[in-house]
């Protein structure tokens, strides 16, 4: 008599299929956890914007800075609702998956019970009217007794293994049923949060429209402010460009001088190589020449893209990089070589990387104090500062305070931040760590 291994293989295949289904569900749960983390971060941003708005609107005065903050608030709220919708979609998929798994587990449990019953029946039928001992001692030879003993051992092990696995399926089934119940509760909570967020968004949009309507009545004043801003932006652009061009020229001249003064050996081939090392003034006029330590610093800065700390601990981007439509004036675009970060009163402005202060300037009306820091062939620019605590030539470290944010005419506290590589403007938002 031999143990039927076919049923055992079917049973093992069944258990393997169940484990694959559960693993797939676990992966979906992980993806939803990542979505939940994004929602929490967005909620933090919403609270931060509200906190800054509450502190800077004591005068109850309608101004462009206030509108920028409201616009950002709308943007973040809409993103939150979008994340909630994604969450609901993910929950819906998970609930369907759990229902499917529960159904399949119930079916598989029934199959396992049936298989177990058949196994017990087959074993008892094989023994006939004999007990286990009787079955052994009724053998006609020692060799047959040995085979019967092995057969009984296989049956006992298979029964024990299947009984354990049945218990596991029962536990898993209960857990999945509980998870399904929890997911449905969670779905209702998320639905309620979407309703609340939608109400908040409608209220903010109403406030946004009211401020916009009030500002439309101040078109002449806004155009004057825009002209003053464009003038200041142009002056700042010229300041930075001249600073970088002077640095490029200085490093070129220094490199050329070193190359010319370098002792020339008698070997003609060596002379030829040295001549080739002279800087090409026409092909490299927009690139800063760097020594080994400066190159290392520049490479470190480049490798930190999307990981640089923010120039202020708390704040949000109120105006993005590049040209964009004016918030109120139709058909008018506003240029920006950097980003504007609205923050709290008295907030410290910090260097985003190790470097050397190149200039501290306070000659541009509307820009407060301007600090430019060099990081090899990269430059970071911080405008709208007051109480600057650094001076030209000073070495600074990452996150080291260089001053405090200035209060604007409209009562808002905003720092302007730029990143340049040689003479090329960069989008600062792509360099800062995401938050």
C-alpha positions in Angstrom: 0.0 0.0 0.0 1.3 3.4 -0.9 0.4 7.0 0.2 -1.4 9.0 -2.5 1.0 12.0 -3.1 -1.2 13.6 -5.8 -3.6 15.0 -3.2 -0.7 16.4 -1.2 0.7 18.2 -4.3 -2.7 19.7 -5.0 -2.9 20.9 -1.4 0.6 22.5 -1.5 -0.3 24.2 -4.8 -3.4 25.6 -3.1 -1.4 27.0 -0.2 1.1 28.6 -2.6 -1.7 30.3 -4.6 -3.1 31.8 -1.4 0.4 33.2 -0.4 0.7 34.9 -3.8 -2.7 36.5 -3.4 -1.8 37.8 0.1 1.5 39.2 -1.1 -0.2 41.1 -3.9 -2.6 42.6 -1.4 0.4 43.6 0.9 2.0 45.4 -2.0 -1.2 47.4 -2.6 -1.3 48.3 1.1 2.3 49.6 0.9 1.4 51.8 -2.1 -1.6 53.2 -0.1 0.7 53.9 2.9 2.9 56.0 0.6 -0.2 57.9 -0.5 -1.1 58.4 3.1 2.3 59.9 3.8 1.9 62.4 0.9 -1.5 63.4 2.3 0.0 64.0 5.7 2.8 66.2 4.2 0.2 68.2 2.3 -1.8 68.7 5.5 1.4 70.1 7.1 1.7 72.5 4.2 -1.9 73.6 4.5 -1.4 74.3 8.2 1.9 76.2 7.5 0.3 78.5 4.9 -2.7 79.2 7.2 -0.4 79.9 10.1 1.7 82.4 8.1 -1.5 84.0 6.7 -3.0 84.4 10.1 0.1 86.2 11.3 0.5 88.5 8.4 -3.1 89.7 7.9 -3.6 91.6 11.1 -4.0 94.8 9.1 -6.8 93.2 7.1 -5.4 95.0 4.1 -6.0 93.6 0.6 -2.6 93.3 -1.1 -0.9 91.2 -3.8 1.2 89.3 -1.2 -2.0 88.2 0.5 -3.5 87.1 -2.8 -0.4 85.1 -3.6 -0.7 83.2 -0.3 -4.4 82.6 -0.9 -3.6 81.3 -4.4 -1.1 78.9 -3.0 -3.6 77.8 -0.4 -6.1 77.0 -3.2 -3.4 75.1 -5.0 -2.5 73.0 -2.0 -6.2 72.4 -1.1 -6.9 71.2 -4.6 -3.9 68.9 -4.4 -5.2 67.5 -1.1 -8.6 66.8 -2.7 -6.9 65.1 -5.6 -4.9 62.9 -3.1 -8.1 62.1 -1.2 -9.7 61.0 -4.5 -6.6 58.8 -5.2 -7.0 57.4 -1.7 -10.6 56.6 -2.3 -9.8 54.9 -5.6 -7.0 52.9 -3.8 -9.4 52.0 -1.0 -12.0 50.9 -3.4 -9.6 48.6 -5.2 -8.4 47.2 -1.8 -11.9 46.5 -0.7 -12.7 44.7 -3.9 -9.5 42.7 -3.5 -10.3 41.8 0.1 -13.8 40.7 -0.9 -12.3 38.5 -3.6 -9.6 37.1 -1.2 -12.3 36.4 1.4 -14.4 34.5 -1.1 -11.4 32.6 -2.4 -10.3 31.8 1.1 -13.7 30.5 2.0 -13.7 28.3 -1.1 -10.2 27.1 -0.4 -11.0 26.4 3.2 -13.9 24.2 2.1 -11.6 22.4 -0.3 -9.0 21.8 2.4 -11.7 20.4 4.7 -12.9 18.2 1.9 -9.4 17.0 1.1 -8.7 16.4 4.8 -11.9 14.3 5.1 -11.0 12.3 2.0 -7.6 11.7 3.4 -9.0 10.5 6.7 -11.5 8.3 4.9 -8.9 6.8 2.6 -6.6 6.1 5.5 -9.4 4.4 7.5 -10.5 2.4 4.4 -7.0 1.2 3.9 -6.8 -0.1 7.4 -10.1 -1.8 7.1 -11.3 -3.1 10.5 -7.8 -3.1 11.9 -6.3 -0.7 14.5 -2.9 0.7 13.7 -1.2 -2.0 15.7 -3.4 -4.7 14.3 -2.6 -3.4 10.8 1.1 -3.7 11.5 1.0 -7.1 13.1 -1.2 -8.6 10.5 1.7 -8.3 8.1 2.9 -11.5 6.4 6.6 -10.6 6.6 8.9 -8.2 8.3 9.4 -6.3 5.0 5.7 -5.8 4.6 5.5 -4.6 8.3 8.2 -2.1 7.6 6.3 -0.8 4.5 3.1 -0.6 6.5 4.8 1.3 9.2 6.2 3.9 6.7 2.7 4.2 5.2 1.2 5.0 8.7 3.9 7.6 9.4 3.2 9.3 6.1 -0.6 9.5 6.8 0.1 10.8 10.3 2.4 13.6 9.1 0.1 14.5 6.2 -2.9 14.8 8.6 -0.9 16.9 11.0 0.4 19.2 8.3 -3.0 19.7 6.8 -4.6 20.3 10.1 -2.0 23.0 10.9 -2.6 24.6 7.5 -6.3 24.6 7.9 -5.9 26.4 11.2 -3.7 29.0 9.4 -6.3 29.5 6.7 -9.0 30.0 9.4 -6.9 32.6 11.2 -6.1 34.4 7.8 -9.8 34.3 6.8 -10.8 36.0 10.1 -8.0 38.6 9.7 -9.1 39.4 6.2 -12.7 39.7 7.2 -11.7 42.1 10.0 -9.5 44.1 7.5 -12.4 44.4 5.1 -14.6 45.8 7.9 -11.8 48.3 8.8 -11.3 49.3 5.2 -15.0 50.1 4.8 -14.9 52.3 7.9 -11.8 54.0 6.6 -13.5 54.6 3.3 -16.3 56.4 5.0 -13.9 58.5 7.0 -12.0 59.5 3.8 -15.3 60.4 2.1 -16.2 62.6 5.0 -12.8 64.3 4.8 -13.3 65.0 1.1 -16.6 66.7 1.9 -14.9 68.9 4.5 -12.0 69.7 2.3 -14.4 70.7 -0.5 -16.3 73.0 1.8 -13.0 74.6 2.9 -11.9 75.0 -0.7 -15.1 76.7 -1.6 -14.7 79.2 1.3 -11.1 79.9 0.3 -12.1 80.5 -3.4 -14.8 82.9 -2.3 -12.1 84.8 -0.3 -9.8 84.6 -3.3 -12.4 86.1 -5.6 -13.2 88.9 -3.1 -9.5 89.9 -2.8 -9.1 89.7 -6.6 -12.1 92.0 -7.1 -10.7 94.5 -4.6 -7.3 94.5 -6.3 -8.9 95.0 -9.7 -10.1 98.4 -8.4 -6.4 99.2 -7.7 -5.2 98.6 -11.2 -3.2 101.9 -11.4 -1.4 101.1 -8.1 -0.7 97.6 -9.2 0.9 98.8 -12.4 3.1 101.2 -10.5 4.2 98.4 -8.1 4.9 96.1 -11.1 7.0 98.8 -12.8 9.0 99.2 -9.6 9.4 95.5 -9.2 10.6 95.0 -12.8 13.1 97.8 -12.3 14.4 96.1 -9.1 14.5 92.7 -10.8 16.5 94.1 -13.7 18.9 95.8 -11.2 19.4 92.6 -9.3 19.9 90.7 -12.6 22.6 93.2 -13.6 24.3 93.0 -10.2 24.5 89.2 -10.3 25.5 89.1 -14.0 28.3 91.6 -13.4 29.5 89.8 -10.3 29.7 86.4 -12.1 31.3 87.9 -15.3 34.0 89.6 -13.1 34.7 86.3 -11.4 34.9 84.5 -14.8 37.3 87.2 -16.1 39.4 87.1 -12.9 39.8 83.3 -12.9 40.6 83.3 -16.7 43.3 85.9 -16.2 44.8 84.0 -13.3 44.8 80.7 -15.3 46.4 82.4 -18.3 49.0 84.0 -16.1 49.9 80.6 -14.5 50.0 78.9 -17.9 52.3 81.6 -19.4 54.6 81.8 -16.4 55.0 78.0 -16.2 58.6 77.0 -16.9 59.0 75.8 -20.5 61.1 72.7 -21.0 63.5 72.3 -23.9 61.6 69.3 -25.2 59.5 70.6 -28.2 56.8 68.1 -27.7 56.4 69.3 -24.1 56.2 72.9 -25.3 53.5 71.9 -27.8 51.5 70.3 -24.9 51.8 73.4 -22.7 50.6 75.7 -25.5 47.5 73.5 -25.8 46.8 74.0 -22.1 46.3 77.8 -22.4 42.7 78.7 -21.9 40.6 79.3 -25.0 39.1 82.7 -24.3 36.4 82.5 -26.9 35.1 79.0 -26.2 35.1 79.3 -22.4 34.2 82.9 -21.7 31.1 81.9 -19.7 32.8 79.3 -17.5 34.6 79.9 -14.2 38.1 78.3 -14.0 38.4 76.4 -10.7 41.2 74.8 -8.8 40.9 71.3 -7.3 39.1 72.3 -4.1 36.7 74.6 -5.9 35.9 71.8 -8.4 35.2 69.4 -5.6 32.9 72.0 -3.9 31.1 72.5 -7.3 30.6 68.8 -7.8 29.3 68.4 -4.3 26.8 71.2 -4.9 25.7 69.6 -8.2 25.3 66.2 -6.5 23.0 67.9 -3.9 20.3 68.7 -6.5 16.8 68.2 -5.1 18.4 67.7 -1.6 19.4 71.3 -0.6 17.8 72.6 2.6 15.4 75.6 2.3 16.8 79.1 2.9 14.2 79.4 5.7 13.0 76.8 8.1 9.3 77.6 7.6 7.6 78.9 4.5 6.0 78.2 1.2 6.7 79.2 -2.4 4.4 82.2 -3.2 5.9 82.8 -6.6 7.6 80.3 -8.9 10.6 80.6 -11.3 10.2 82.0 -14.8 7.7 84.3 -16.5 4.1 83.8 -15.5 0.8 85.7 -15.8 0.2 88.5 -13.3 -2.2 87.5 -10.5 -4.6 90.3 -11.3 -3.6 92.3 -14.4 -4.8 90.7 -17.6 -2.3 90.1 -20.4 0.7 91.0 -18.4 3.5 88.6 -17.5 5.8 88.8 -14.5 9.5 87.7 -14.8 11.2 85.9 -11.9 14.9 84.7 -12.0 14.2 82.8 -8.8 11.4 81.9 -6.4 9.7 83.9 -3.7 9.2 82.2 -0.3 6.7 83.7 2.1 7.6 83.0 5.7 7.1 84.3 9.3 8.3 87.6 10.8 11.9 87.4 12.2 12.6 84.2 10.3 16.4 83.5 9.8 17.6 83.2 6.3 20.3 80.5 5.9 22.9 79.5 3.3 21.8 76.3 1.6 25.4 75.0 1.1 29.0 75.6 2.1 30.5 78.5 0.2 32.1 82.0 0.2 30.2 85.2 0.5 30.9 87.2 -2.7 28.9 90.3 -2.1 26.5 92.0 0.3 24.5 94.8 -1.4 21.7 97.1 -0.2 21.5 99.5 -3.1 18.4 98.1 -4.9 15.1 99.6 -3.7 12.6 97.0 -2.7 15.1 94.2 -2.5 16.5 95.0 1.0 19.9 93.5 1.5 21.2 91.1 -1.2 23.7 88.3 -0.3 25.5 86.3 -3.0 27.4 83.1 -2.0 29.7 81.2 -4.4 29.9 77.4 -4.4 32.6 76.7 -7.1 30.9 77.6 -10.4 27.5 77.8 -8.7 26.0 80.9 -7.0 23.0 81.2 -4.6 21.4 84.6 -4.2 19.3 85.7 -1.2 17.3 89.0 -1.5 14.9 90.9 0.7 17.0 90.5 3.8 17.6 92.8 6.8 20.2 92.6 9.6 22.7 90.7 7.5 25.3 88.9 9.6 27.9 88.0 7.0 30.5 90.0 5.0 32.2 89.6 1.6 35.0 87.0 1.7 33.5 85.1 4.6 33.3 81.3 4.5 29.8 80.0 5.5 28.5 76.5 6.1 25.3 74.9 5.0 22.3 76.1 7.2 24.4 78.9 8.7 22.3 82.1 9.3 23.2 85.0 7.0 20.5 87.4 8.1 16.7 87.8 8.7 13.8 88.2 6.3 12.6 91.7 5.6 9.1 92.9 6.0 7.6 94.2 2.7 5.4 97.3 2.2 2.3 95.1 2.3 3.2 93.6 5.6 4.3 90.2 4.2 7.7 88.6 5.0 9.2 87.1 1.8 12.7 86.1 0.8 13.7 85.9 -2.9 16.1 83.0 -3.7 18.0 82.3 -6.9 20.5 79.7 -8.1 23.0 80.3 -11.0 25.5 78.0 -12.7 28.1 80.3 -14.2 25.9 82.7 -16.2 22.9 80.4 -16.5 19.8 80.8 -14.2 18.5 77.6 -12.6 15.1 76.8 -11.3 15.7 76.9 -7.5 12.6 74.7 -6.8 14.4 71.8 -8.5 17.4 72.2 -6.2 15.6 72.4 -2.8 14.5 69.3 -1.0 10.8 68.6 -1.7 8.4 69.5 1.1 
